[in-house]
Amino acid sequence: MTMAERLGNALMQDPSMSTILESLANPWHKDQLDERMALIKEDPALKPILEEIETKGPTAMMRWKILLCL
């Protein structure tokens, strides 16, 4: 099993992540997500977090998910 498959399976086991992944498949939700992401990219507090997730990928996403849930 590849690392991507293992990560995908792990994400689908997490109820909050599986909901997000399922909504990404819906075109209507994608439009809403694009609008929200545009707003987040302009937020000075969230911009560095998003940039780190975009550059470092799933590892950064999981790190911030854990930190934001504390």
Helices and strands as residue ranges (DSSP letters): H 3-13, H 15-24, H 27-42, H 47-56, H 58-69
